[in-house]
Amino acid sequence: MKTLKEQLLFPDVSIDKVKLAGKISGKTIVITGASYGIGEQLAILFSYYKVHLVLIARTDLRLKEIAAIVTQNGSECNIIPANLYIEEETDKVVDTLINLPYGIDVFISNAGKSITRSLSLSLNRYHDFTRTNALNYLAPVKLMIGVTPLLETNRGQVINVSSLNVLLLPAPKWAAYQASKTALDQWFRANLAEWRIMGIKAKTIYLPLVRTRMIAPNENYKNYPAMQPQQAALRIAKLLYSPSRYSKPWWAVFPQVGSFFGRYIWEKLSFYYLNKHNEDTI
């Protein structure tokens, strides 16, 4: 159940079922990170619109369970179990997508890895950065490059499920995550004009904290206000038929303005906070 703060920060949204059906019925939709959380909720939501879903994630058994729900709801479903940390497996995913019989109409880049760790605890953990960068930046880039010709043929859409913090000042202990998500956001936005010329609609959703398995290991998040994955899925679905090129929380403008004008203050506050608490989050 949502708290009062969550109700204010993340008000419920509804979708126009007629408009959504007009956009996706009969279409082929690819979702990465589809085994849990936002990806799972998207798959279930879309399954009521007689679509062809292609679900990508590491967990084969979980993908089969979701595929069973999708088919029960009247849609077609293919699964591609793959570990996108591994470049060779990402290559195989691209090959599979290229050979889909009807191409691709919508590609939703949702897979991601969250990590928060201080610099002092990262000195012997370079792999934190390579793994986070592989999943949050390099794999999505490779996949989107691979499917761009298919989306051009079908005049489709590509959605980047991003994070609100890429629009804000860098935060202590979030170097690996924030850098990787920001890199993908910059790459994505740099291609907007060219995708548009190709007839591809490219859109980004900047999500706040979402209560998924990804944040569960961090005890600090238990008391933080967070959006539910079902609400995140509804916002992504709404973006598919919206004329807007991006979606973000209604209140995002306030931290964005603060980030623009308050870099010096933010850096001072970060220093004093870390110096006072003198503790690391793993």
C-alpha positions in Angstrom: 0.0 0.0 0.0 1.3 3.4 -0.9 2.2 5.9 1.8 0.9 9.5 1.7 4.2 10.7 0.4 4.3 8.1 -2.3 0.7 9.1 -3.4 1.9 12.7 -3.7 5.2 11.9 -5.5 3.8 9.1 -7.7 0.1 9.7 -8.4 -1.7 6.9 -10.1 -2.0 7.1 -13.8 -4.4 5.4 -16.2 -4.0 4.5 -19.9 -6.3 5.1 -22.8 -6.9 1.5 -23.8 -8.2 2.5 -27.2 -5.1 4.5 -28.1 -2.8 1.9 -26.7 -4.5 -0.8 -28.7 -4.2 1.3 -31.8 -0.4 1.5 -31.3 0.5 -2.0 -30.3 -2.2 -4.5 -31.3 -0.7 -7.0 -33.8 2.8 -5.5 -33.2 6.0 -7.2 -32.2 7.4 -5.8 -29.0 10.8 -6.6 -27.6 11.4 -6.1 -23.8 14.8 -6.5 -22.1 15.0 -7.2 -18.4 11.6 -8.9 -18.7 11.7 -11.6 -16.0 10.9 -9.4 -13.0 9.8 -5.9 -12.0 9.0 -3.3 -14.7 9.7 -5.7 -17.6 7.4 -8.4 -16.1 4.6 -5.8 -15.6 5.0 -4.5 -19.1 4.7 -8.0 -20.6 1.6 -8.8 -18.6 0.0 -5.4 -19.5 0.7 -5.7 -23.2 -0.4 -9.3 -23.3 -4.1 -8.2 -23.2 -3.7 -6.4 -26.6 -3.0 -9.4 -28.9 0.6 -8.6 -29.5 3.7 -10.7 -30.2 6.1 -10.3 -27.3 9.8 -11.1 -27.3 11.1 -11.3 -23.8 14.8 -11.1 -22.9 16.3 -11.8 -19.5 18.8 -14.1 -17.8 16.3 -16.4 -16.0 15.0 -19.0 -18.4 12.5 -20.6 -15.9 11.0 -17.2 -15.0 10.7 -16.2 -18.7 8.8 -19.4 -19.3 6.4 -18.6 -16.5 5.7 -15.1 -17.9 5.3 -16.5 -21.4 2.6 -18.8 -20.1 0.7 -15.9 -18.7 1.1 -13.9 -22.0 -0.3 -16.8 -24.1 -3.1 -17.4 -21.6 -4.1 -13.7 -22.1 -4.3 -14.1 -25.8 -0.9 -12.9 -27.1 2.1 -14.7 -28.7 5.4 -14.8 -26.9 9.0 -15.8 -27.6 11.7 -15.8 -25.0 15.4 -15.3 -25.3 17.4 -16.3 -22.2 20.6 -14.4 -22.3 23.1 -12.8 -19.9 23.7 -9.3 -21.4 26.8 -8.9 -19.2 28.5 -11.2 -21.8 29.1 -9.6 -25.2 28.9 -12.9 -27.1 25.4 -13.6 -25.7 24.3 -10.1 -26.6 25.5 -10.8 -30.2 23.4 -14.0 -30.2 20.4 -12.0 -29.1 20.9 -9.5 -32.0 21.1 -12.4 -34.5 17.9 -13.8 -33.1 16.1 -10.5 -33.3 17.3 -9.8 -36.9 15.7 -13.1 -38.0 12.3 -12.5 -36.5 9.7 -13.2 -39.3 7.8 -9.8 -39.0 10.6 -7.6 -37.8 10.2 -5.4 -34.7 7.8 -2.6 -34.1 8.7 -1.6 -30.5 12.0 -2.1 -28.7 12.0 -1.3 -24.9 15.4 -1.1 -23.3 14.7 -1.9 -19.7 17.4 -4.2 -18.4 19.7 -2.6 -15.9 21.9 -3.0 -12.9 21.9 -0.8 -9.8 24.9 -0.4 -7.6 25.9 1.9 -4.8 29.4 1.7 -3.3 31.9 4.2 -2.0 35.2 4.9 -3.7 37.1 3.5 -0.8 35.3 0.1 -1.1 35.7 0.2 -4.9 39.5 0.4 -5.1 39.9 -3.4 -5.6 36.6 -3.8 -7.5 37.2 -2.5 -11.0 34.8 -5.3 -12.2 31.9 -3.3 -10.6 32.4 -0.7 -13.3 32.9 -3.1 -16.2 29.9 -5.1 -15.3 27.7 -2.1 -14.7 28.8 -0.5 -17.9 28.3 -3.7 -19.9 24.7 -4.0 -18.8 23.6 -0.4 -18.5 25.4 1.0 -21.5 27.2 -1.3 -23.9 24.6 -4.1 -24.2 21.7 -1.7 -24.8 23.8 0.2 -27.4 24.6 -3.0 -29.3 21.0 -4.2 -29.2 19.6 -0.8 -30.4 22.2 -0.6 -33.2 21.2 -4.1 -34.2 17.4 -3.5 -34.3 17.5 0.0 -35.8 17.2 -1.3 -39.5 14.2 -3.4 -38.4 12.5 -0.4 -36.6 13.2 1.7 -39.7 11.4 -0.8 -41.9 8.4 -0.9 -39.7 8.6 2.8 -38.7 8.6 1.7 -35.1 9.5 3.0 -31.7 12.4 2.6 -29.3 12.0 3.4 -25.6 14.9 3.9 -23.2 13.9 3.2 -19.6 16.3 5.6 -17.9 16.8 7.0 -14.4 16.0 10.4 -13.1 19.4 10.8 -11.6 21.1 11.1 -15.0 19.5 14.6 -15.2 20.9 15.6 -11.8 24.2 16.3 -10.2 26.5 13.3 -9.5 25.9 11.7 -6.1 28.5 10.1 -3.8 28.7 6.3 -3.9 26.8 6.2 -7.2 29.7 6.6 -9.6 29.4 3.3 -11.4 25.6 3.4 -11.8 25.2 7.1 -12.6 28.0 7.2 -15.1 26.7 4.1 -17.0 23.1 5.3 -17.2 24.2 8.8 -18.2 26.4 7.4 -20.9 23.4 5.6 -22.4 21.2 8.7 -22.1 23.7 10.8 -23.9 24.1 8.2 -26.7 20.4 7.8 -27.0 19.7 11.6 -27.2 22.6 12.0 -29.7 20.7 9.7 -32.1 17.3 11.3 -31.9 17.5 13.4 -35.0 18.8 10.5 -37.1 16.2 8.1 -35.8 13.6 10.7 -36.7 14.8 10.9 -40.2 14.5 7.1 -40.4 10.9 7.3 -39.3 11.7 5.8 -35.8 10.1 7.4 -32.7 12.7 7.5 -29.9 11.5 8.2 -26.4 12.9 8.2 -22.9 11.3 7.7 -19.5 13.2 9.0 -16.5 12.1 7.0 -13.6 12.6 7.8 -9.9 13.3 5.0 -7.4 11.1 2.0 -8.3 10.4 -0.8 -5.7 11.9 -3.7 -7.6 14.3 -6.6 -6.8 17.1 -4.3 -8.0 16.9 -2.1 -4.9 16.0 -4.8 -2.4 19.5 -5.5 -1.2 20.0 -1.9 0.0 18.5 -1.6 3.5 18.4 2.2 3.2 15.7 2.0 0.5 13.1 0.3 2.8 11.9 3.7 4.1 12.4 5.7 0.9 9.4 6.6 -1.1 9.4 4.5 -4.3 7.2 4.0 -7.3 5.6 0.6 -7.8 6.6 -1.4 -11.0 3.0 -1.5 -12.1 2.8 2.3 -12.2 6.1 2.5 -14.0 4.8 0.1 -16.6 1.6 2.2 -17.1 3.8 5.3 -17.6 5.8 3.5 -20.3 2.7 2.2 -22.0 1.3 5.8 -22.0 4.5 7.1 -23.6 4.0 4.7 -26.5 0.9 6.6 -27.8 1.8 10.1 -26.3 3.2 12.8 -28.6 5.9 13.5 -26.0 9.4 12.3 -26.4 10.0 11.8 -22.7 8.3 11.2 -19.4 9.5 12.1 -15.9 7.9 12.8 -12.5 5.9 16.0 -12.2 8.3 17.2 -9.5 11.5 16.5 -11.5 11.9 20.2 -12.4 12.7 21.2 -8.9 15.8 19.0 -8.4 16.8 19.7 -12.0 16.8 23.5 -11.3 18.6 22.8 -8.1 21.3 20.8 -9.9 21.7 23.6 -12.4 22.3 26.4 -9.9 23.5 24.5 -6.8 26.6 22.5 -7.8 28.8 24.2 -5.2 26.2 23.8 -2.4 25.6 20.2 -3.3 29.3 19.3 -3.3 29.7 21.0 0.1 26.7 19.2 1.6 28.0 15.9 0.2 31.4 16.4 1.8 29.9 17.4 5.2 27.4 14.4 5.1 30.1 11.9 4.3 32.5 13.4 6.8 29.9 13.3 9.6 28.7 9.8 9.0 32.0 8.3 7.9 30.3 5.1 6.7 30.1 3.2 3.5 27.1 1.6 1.8 27.8 -1.7 0.2 
